[in-house]
Amino acid sequence: MVASVDECRQALRDLAARLDRNAEAVRERVDLDRTLACRITDLDTAFHGRLVDGRLVDLADGDDPKAKIAMSTASDDLLALVRGELDVTRAVASRRVSIKANPFDLMKLRKLL
């Protein structure tokens, strides 16, 4: 089953809310201020925002080709990731999720997710 664009948008909002709740705890460990693009491969759509101090902010529709962190995944995998049903490390290893970022940002991203 393919998730809808609205379901993907809501999943990213849910992720932003979860990161907000955890931001105080991770702020000391995760010094990250980066643009982020999330590309949904099976829906040919994308969202973008910014990761700042452990929070996902300024979430909007559309791609950001210049984003410092770019994630590509199928809609169902995005929902499973946000729900905690899909481990991000396993998803990347199995190529269900592709994350393009510099290695230091990837390590910091792991602490957030």
ABEGO torsion letter per residue (X at the ends): XBBBAAAAAAAAAAAAAAAAAAAAAAAAABBBBBBBBBBBAAAGBBBBBBBBGGBBBGBBBEBBAABABBBBBBAAAAAAAAAGABBAAAAAAAGABBBBBBAAAAAAAAAAX
